[in-house]
């Protein structure tokens, strides 16, 4: 099979990979989508602050109180503490004490990956399956760093598209399987 590539920026790749990882660690698809989206957003905020694009927010005590009242619990994924909360529909990642809608995450992924979404998801799921849950929990971010699209460093790379090589993802999975 020829190596397929997809031109995309890093945020949707991290969103989908984190969702796949969360699902393989036991969260249902809807919860996993929201956890992936929150994790990618947190990483973007961190990088944006480092580049001077975003500035540290002052703590809004009212919002902080709302988050505490919403009984936010944290999920450790890929080296980040992702805030979640229990809703009637199940666990959802939360931003400012409000649950993320998994359907909006799915629409975001469809928009960013287009016709390639199923292929990308399939390759990422294969990579996740090639690891035990314990190894995946420990290695998920270093794996992402090996296959994520290359973009220019610094501000030039902010939001820039790069090439996601699905063959490289497949190789990472086959290396672990052999």
Buried (B, 14 or more C-beta within 10 A) or exposed (E): EEEBBBEBBBBBBBBBBBBBBBBBBEBEEBBBBBBBBBBBBBBBBEBBEEEEEEEEEEEEEEEEEBBEEBEBEEBEBBEBEBBBBBBEEBBBBBBEBEBBBBEEBBEBBEEBBEEBBEEBBBBBBBBBBBBEEEEBBBBBBEBBEEBBBEBEEEEEBBEEBBEBBBBBBBBBBEEBEE
